[in-house]
């Protein structure tokens, strides 16, 4: 029984420690996903602004053509 206990104790400790790493990894993953989402939102905003500027330039060019 003592040999079994000596074997199970390190296994138990490793299991506990590995669960802690998983939570840390999940937190890091969540933070990375949040950063990616923020970049995606910024890209969407920039794309919308570029589309709006393109429309303004197009309308200005049409006005110049009408002169």
Protein Blocks (a to p, Z undefined) as FASTA:
>chain_A
ZZmmmmmmmmmmmmmmmmmmmmmmmmmmmmmmmmmmmmmmmmmmmmmmmmmmmmmmmmmm
mmmmmZZ
